[in-house]
């Protein structure tokens, strides 16, 4: 499945990244495998859009990137916890 993020528009790629990670967290909470797969693909596309925007000269929005990093760390921990629960 190809997921594309819209080009840089005043920082929207940074916000889309945060929204995508929140969607991934919600999918993990719901234990919906299809939603997790979709949300992860959207998150990766949003991350690529952020990287492209920064490479194109957009200013790195450090507060939003910090929030994205924290949310992504939470998502990773939740995913690992789900795996541990399934393995037991």
Residue frames relative to the residue before (quaternion, step in Angstrom):
aa qw qx qy qz dx dy dz
X 1.0000 0.0000 0.0000 0.0000 0.00 0.00 0.00
X 0.2433 -0.7683 0.5769 0.1335 3.58 -0.74 1.03
X 0.0657 -0.7794 0.6231 0.0037 3.54 -0.84 1.03
X 0.0961 -0.8084 0.5803 0.0234 3.54 -0.75 1.06
X 0.2682 -0.7370 0.5982 0.1646 3.53 -1.10 0.75
X 0.5440 -0.6214 0.4550 0.3332 3.57 -1.10 0.68
X 0.5889 -0.5894 0.4114 0.3696 3.61 -1.14 0.53
X 0.7184 -0.4535 0.3231 0.4169 3.55 -1.33 0.34
X 0.0927 0.7659 -0.6289 0.0966 3.53 -0.90 1.04
X 0.8171 -0.2748 0.1422 0.4865 3.54 0.06 1.28
X 0.7601 -0.3890 0.2118 0.4755 3.58 0.98 0.74
X 0.4027 0.7510 -0.4588 0.2516 3.58 1.23 0.00
X 0.6024 0.5595 -0.3856 0.4189 3.62 1.00 -0.58
X 0.6229 0.5333 -0.3379 0.4618 3.58 1.08 -0.67
X 0.6650 0.4850 -0.2904 0.4881 3.57 0.97 -0.87
X 0.6347 0.5260 -0.3320 0.4586 3.60 1.00 -0.80
X 0.6147 0.5432 -0.3467 0.4549 3.57 1.05 -0.71
X 0.6647 0.4902 -0.2996 0.4777 3.58 0.89 -0.90
X 0.6492 0.5123 -0.3166 0.4645 3.58 0.93 -0.86
X 0.6531 0.5186 -0.3127 0.4547 3.58 0.99 -0.83
X 0.6562 0.4911 -0.3173 0.4770 3.58 0.97 -0.77
X 0.6313 0.5159 -0.3385 0.4698 3.59 1.01 -0.70
X 0.6276 0.5171 -0.3324 0.4777 3.60 1.05 -0.72
X 0.6316 0.5230 -0.3270 0.4696 3.57 1.04 -0.76
X 0.6351 0.5199 -0.3224 0.4715 3.59 1.00 -0.80
X 0.6533 0.5063 -0.3121 0.4684 3.59 0.96 -0.85
X 0.6514 0.5082 -0.3146 0.4673 3.59 0.98 -0.81
X 0.6269 0.5208 -0.3304 0.4760 3.59 1.04 -0.75
X 0.6482 0.5210 -0.3103 0.4606 3.56 0.96 -0.89
X 0.7033 0.4558 -0.2545 0.4825 3.58 1.01 -0.84
X 0.2990 -0.7765 0.4920 0.2559 3.57 1.32 -0.32
X 0.3758 0.7092 -0.4821 0.3512 3.55 1.05 0.91
X 0.3466 -0.7905 0.4673 0.1912 3.57 -0.16 1.32
X 0.6631 0.4991 -0.3163 0.4595 3.60 0.89 -0.86
X 0.6623 0.4951 -0.3034 0.4735 3.58 0.96 -0.83
X 0.6169 0.5303 -0.3461 0.4673 3.61 1.05 -0.71
X 0.6586 0.5136 -0.3063 0.4568 3.58 0.91 -0.92
X 0.6719 0.4898 -0.2903 0.4737 3.57 0.91 -0.91
X 0.6745 0.5013 -0.2981 0.4526 3.57 0.86 -0.97
X 0.6425 0.5161 -0.3258 0.4633 3.58 1.00 -0.76
X 0.6411 0.5137 -0.3228 0.4701 3.59 0.98 -0.79
X 0.6482 0.5038 -0.3112 0.4787 3.58 0.98 -0.84
X 0.6325 0.5310 -0.3271 0.4593 3.60 1.01 -0.84
X 0.6742 0.4919 -0.3039 0.4596 3.59 0.87 -0.90
X 0.6368 0.5099 -0.3238 0.4791 3.59 1.04 -0.74
X 0.6463 0.5113 -0.3148 0.4709 3.59 0.99 -0.81
X 0.6336 0.5228 -0.3273 0.4670 3.58 1.02 -0.77
X 0.6392 0.5108 -0.3204 0.4774 3.58 1.00 -0.80
X 0.6353 0.5237 -0.3274 0.4635 3.60 1.03 -0.77
X 0.6309 0.5152 -0.3308 0.4766 3.59 1.00 -0.79
X 0.6577 0.5082 -0.3117 0.4604 3.58 0.88 -0.92
X 0.6621 0.5016 -0.3043 0.4663 3.59 0.95 -0.86
X 0.6459 0.5232 -0.3218 0.4532 3.58 0.97 -0.85
X 0.6584 0.4931 -0.3092 0.4773 3.58 0.95 -0.86
X 0.6492 0.5120 -0.3154 0.4657 3.58 0.97 -0.83
X 0.6824 0.4762 -0.2767 0.4807 3.59 1.15 -0.65
X 0.6705 -0.5383 0.2868 0.4225 3.58 1.27 0.10
X 0.4378 0.6718 -0.4871 0.3461 3.58 1.21 0.08
X 0.4921 -0.6563 0.4691 0.3271 3.58 -0.97 0.74
X 0.4590 -0.6527 0.5236 0.2987 3.56 -1.01 0.80
X 0.2502 -0.7630 0.5804 0.1356 3.55 -0.71 1.07
X 0.2747 -0.8453 0.4376 0.1360 3.50 0.23 1.39
X 0.6404 0.5195 -0.3452 0.4482 3.61 0.95 -0.73
X 0.6762 0.4749 -0.2926 0.4812 3.58 0.97 -0.83
X 0.6440 0.5094 -0.3257 0.4688 3.58 1.01 -0.74
X 0.6251 0.5256 -0.3323 0.4717 3.58 1.07 -0.69
X 0.6439 0.5066 -0.3151 0.4790 3.57 0.99 -0.83
X 0.6421 0.5190 -0.3189 0.4656 3.58 0.98 -0.85
X 0.6396 0.5267 -0.3214 0.4584 3.59 0.96 -0.86
X 0.6737 0.4940 -0.2954 0.4635 3.58 0.89 -0.91
X 0.6641 0.4930 -0.3028 0.4735 3.58 0.93 -0.86
X 0.6518 0.5115 -0.3172 0.4614 3.57 0.99 -0.81
X 0.6163 0.5276 -0.3421 0.4741 3.59 1.05 -0.71
X 0.6387 0.5165 -0.3186 0.4731 3.58 1.01 -0.80
X 0.6465 0.5153 -0.3160 0.4655 3.59 0.97 -0.85
X 0.6486 0.5146 -0.3184 0.4617 3.58 0.95 -0.84
X 0.6547 0.5053 -0.3107 0.4685 3.59 0.95 -0.84
X 0.6561 0.5026 -0.3142 0.4672 3.59 0.95 -0.83
X 0.6413 0.5195 -0.3244 0.4622 3.58 0.98 -0.82
X 0.6578 0.4976 -0.3103 0.4727 3.58 0.94 -0.84
X 0.6368 0.5256 -0.3284 0.4586 3.58 0.99 -0.81
X 0.6351 0.5187 -0.3285 0.4686 3.59 1.00 -0.77
X 0.6473 0.5207 -0.3171 0.4574 3.58 0.99 -0.82
X 0.6446 0.5150 -0.3187 0.4665 3.56 0.97 -0.84
X 0.6454 0.5206 -0.3099 0.4652 3.58 0.99 -0.86
X 0.6663 0.4977 -0.2972 0.4690 3.59 0.95 -0.86
X 0.6613 0.5251 -0.3052 0.4403 3.58 1.00 -0.80
X 0.6284 0.5310 -0.3427 0.4535 3.59 1.12 -0.54
